[in-house]
Amino acid sequence: MNEINMQILKALLLQFHRFLETDGQQWQKERKDKDEFFARYFSEQQIENLEEGTLRELIHILWAYNGWTNKDWLLEEMLRSGLPAIRSAFKQLLYGTDPISKRFDLVRKNVRMMGAACISEILAHHNHREYAIWNSRSREGFVALGISELQLPKSAQISGSQYASYCKLAQDARSQAAREYPEFDDLFKLDFLLYFVSLQGIHPETPVVVPARLEDFDHDTVVDQIIELGDGLGFEVQREFSVMPGCRIDAIWRSRVANLGTISYAFEVHRKGSRDSAILNLQRVRRDATIQKVVIVSSRDELDGFKREITSLDEIFRNAIGYFEVQDLQRALDHLQSLKDILKILGLLSASTG
């Protein structure tokens, strides 16, 4: 069993209690309000009546969606899954008899724009003691409390089996804390602690393990992350954008600038396969005069391969191509969320706009 550093926990408790009595008051109220929302609309019977308005409210109250600006677009994308499929997936998630790993994966597969952080937050409200919230803050908090990075998932979008293991780790950590400090009587209390600890900038005394290169990833998940980042930065976003007949790009960001018209950035996610055909498609995309930059998103090794092949092409095309490593994409999202967290604490950004 992983051991949290009780000395670090003891040293932080006084500050943590002050946090709960000040800035944390609003966060605790939000969680209580969300508990009531889920009790009202996500009972086994009420899920059968789940409608668009409830999904709209769900998107607005989940912390996992705080980074999104255009939540109406997010709702439209989610509804493309179809209300019957969404109702069925949520019912299986919360009331199904299959292992949580299988139910978790079912929602990720069948409900668009529903990632690991969202699913885990819904589960946590459903059962405070059994299910833990998974996000970058919880990971940072555990590392700061002494849990080895090797025991934690590296990716933001974890699988159902990874989530099941993470819940076991969180339950063990809560039990350890509760032996000395009985106030940690459920995983929500632990999550508040992890969030607070993640804000303190604590670095573990043991050497930090450098994550291995990401060799593979889920294509659709990365496209969702690109869309989320663009939306959070204030761009108009669109998924699966058709540049011209027979030429499609995974995602596009647009910004309307006075006197300059529309500035656009196109993104193509390449997991594996022929780079030659991908480059040919990018050359066709670049013919659209409104697109200022075409960005390839992939693993580091794949991007190195693209750079080698593109170096022999004409200079105008070379200068129009950008390279975005998948791991850097996740870091960018983490930094964006950190900025919004700070602005909220300062009172410069409300939950409704975050």
N, C-alpha and C positions, 0 to 999 in steps of 0.2 A: 504494500500500500504506500502511495506517495505521502510524504510527511510535509505539512506546511510548517513554516518557520514561526513558532509560537512567540519568539522574542520580537520579531518584526510586528506580528499581530498585536502584542501587548503594547508596543511603543506607539502604535497608530490609533489605539482605541479611543483615547481622549479626543483626538482631533476628529475621529470618525463620528463620535457622539455629538460633537459640536456641529459637524456637517449635517447630521440628521435633524438637529434642532433649528437649523437655519436654511441653507439652500435645499437641503434634502427634504424639507417639509413638502414642497411642491411636488417633488418626485414621488414621495410616498402617497400623496393625495391622488396623483395621476394613476398610480397602480391600483389604488382602492377603487377609483372610478372605472378602470378597465375591468377589474374583477366583476363589478356589477354589470357592466356591458356584456361580458361573456356569459354570466349567469342568466341574463335576460334573453340573449339571442342565440347562444350556442349550446343550449341544453339539447339532449338527444331528440326531443320532439321539435324544438324550434328550428333546428338546422334544416328540417324539411321545408321550412317556409323562408329560408334565407333569400333575400332579395338584393337588388342592386344598391338600394339605399344603405343597407347594413354593411355591405362591402365597402361602400364609400366611407362610412364612418370608421370601419376597421382600418382602412388605409391611413386615415387621418390620426388615429390614436396610437398605432403601433410605433414604438420607438425605432424599430428596425427600418421604418420608412422616413425617419426624420430628415435624412439627407436629400430626399426628393423635393423638388420645387413644384413641378407640374403633376400634382396627384390625380388630376382628371385624366391625363394621358395614361398614367399608371393603371387607373381603374379600367379604362377602355381596353388596355392590353390584357388585363386579368380576365375581363368578361369574354374575351375571345376564346377562353377555355370552355365557355358555356355554363350557365347556372346549374344545370343538372349534374355536370361533372364536378363542379366546385362543391355543391352540397354533398355529393357522395364522398369526395375526397376528405372533406372536413369531418364528416360523420365517421369514416373509417379511422381517421387520425385520432379522434378523441374517444371513440366508443368501440372501435374494432377490437378483435381478440388476437390479431396477429402480433408478433413482437414489434416493439416500437421501431426497430430498424427498418422493417418492411413498411410500416405505416408512414414513417417519415419520408422514405423514398417515393412512396405512392403520391404524396402531395407534391413533391418536387417535380415529379414526372407529369402530373395531370393538371396542375394549376400554374398558369403562366405568371411570371414575376413573383413567385413565392419561393424565396430562398431560405437558407438554413437559419438565419437570424430571425426571420418572420415566423417560421414554423416553430422554432424553439420558444419564442416569446408567447405564442398562442398556447403551446403545451404547458408552459410555466404557469400561466394564469389558470389553466384547467386543473393543475395539480401542483401546488407549491412545493411539496415534499419530494416528489418523484422526478420532476423534470426541471432541467437547468436551462437558463438562457445562454446561448452561444453567440458570441460576437468578438470583435477584436479587443474590446475593453475587458471582457471576462478573461480572455487569454492573457493579456498584459497583467491583469491583477493576479492571476495564479502564478505567473512567472516571478512577479515581484515578491510574492509570499513564499517563494522557494520551491515551487513545483518545477520539475525539469521540463524544459522545452520539448525534449524527446517524448514526453508522455502526453503532449497536447497536439491536436491537429495543426498542420501548417497552413492549410487553405481556409479561406473564409467560408467557402461553400462545401461543407463536409457531407459525407454520405450518411445514410441511416445507421450503419454499423459503427461509424466513428462517433455519431451522436450518442448512441447507446453507451459506448465506452466513456465518453465525456461525462455523461450523467452519473455513471458509477464513480468516476473520479471526484465529481462535485459533491456527491453524497458522502464519500469518505472524508473529504476536506471539511464539510459541514459538521460531521460527527466529531472530528478532532477539535474543531473550534468550540463546539458546544460542551465538550467535557470541561473546559476551563471557563467558558463564557456561555451559559445556557440561553442567552438572548438569541443565539443563532439557531433558532428552532425550525427553520425551513430554508429552502434554497433561494427564496426571494431575499431574505435577510443577508444571505451570503453574497448574492449578486450585488446588492447595494454596497457591500464592503469591497467587492472586486472593482466596481466602478470607481469608488472613492480612491482605492489604492492605485488604480491605473493613472489617476490624475496627479499622483505625487512624484512621478519620475524616478521611482526607486529601481535600482539595478541590482540584480542578484550578485552575491559575492562570488559564486562559482563562475567559471568562464562561460561566456555566452556561446551556445552552439550555433555555428553559421549554417543556416538552412541550405540543404542541397538544392541544386538547380531543379526547377520544375520541368520535368520531362514531358508530362502530359497534362491535359486539362479538359474540361467539358466546354465544347464550343459554345453552346447556347448560354451557359452561365456567364462566360466571358463577355458575350454580346450584351447580356443584361447589365453587367457591371460597367461597360462602356457607356451605355445609355444612362445609367444612374449617375456616373461621373459628369457627363455632359449636362444633364438636367441640373445637378447640384451646382455647376459652374454658371448656370443661367442661360444655356443654349436651348434653342428648340431642337428636339431630338426626334429621330425617326428610325425605326428598325426595318431591315430588309428593304432598302431604298432602291428603286429601279432607276438607273441613270439614263438608260435607253433600252429599246427592245433587245432582249437577250443579254443585257449587262446589268447585274445587280451587285449591290454592296451591302455588307452586313449592317452597318449603322452610319448615320450621318448627323453631324451637329451643324446648326445654322444660327447665325446671329445677324440681325438687321441693324446696319450702321448708317446713320444719317449721312447723306451725300455720297455714300459708297455702295449702297445697295445691300445685297446679301453676301455674307462671308460664310463659306461652308468648308467643313472638314469631313472627309470620308474615312471610314475604318473598315478594314477587312481582317477578319480573324482567321488565321491559318493554323490548323491543328497538325495536319500531316498531309502527305500527298504531293502531287506534282507542283513544284514551284513555277515551272515554265508557264503552265496554264493560268496560275494565279497572277503572274506578272503581266501576261497578255490582257487579262481582265482589268488590271490596274491601269494599263496604258489606255484602254478604252474609257475608263472612268475619268482619267485625266483630261480627256477631250472636252469635258464639261467645263466651260469657262468660269462657272460660279464656284467650282471646287478649288480652293487654294492649296490644300494639302491632302495627300492620300496616305493613311497611316496603316502599316502592317502590324498586327498584334499577334504575338506568338511567343514560344519559348526562346531562350537565348540562342540555343543551337540552331533552331530554324531561322531566326533572324540573321545570324551570321551567314547562313547559306544564301539567304535573299541578298544580303549586301554583296557577297562575292559575285552573284549572277548579275546584279543590277549595275555593278561598277563599270561594265563594258558598254552600257547603253548611253544614250545621249545625255548631255549635261542637264538640259531642261527637265527631263524626266527624273534624273537622279535627284535633283534639288527639290522635286515635288513630292518625294517619298520620305515618310517618317517611320521610325521603328519604335515600337512600344512593347516592352517585355511584360508578360502577364503578371509577374511578381511585382513589377513597378506599378501596374494598374491597381493592385490591391493596396499598396502603400499610399497611392494617391487618394484612394477612397478613405483610408484610415485618417490621413491628414485632414481631409475635407471635413470629416465628421468631428475630429478633434477641434477644429476651428469653430464649428457650429456649437459644440458643447461649451466652449469658452464664452462665445457670444451670448448663449442662453443664461449662463451663470451671471454674466454682467447685466442681464436684462435688455440686451440689444437685439435679441431674436427670440420670438415667442415660439412655443411648441406648434402652434397652428401654422406658422410660416416655415418652420424648420423641416 
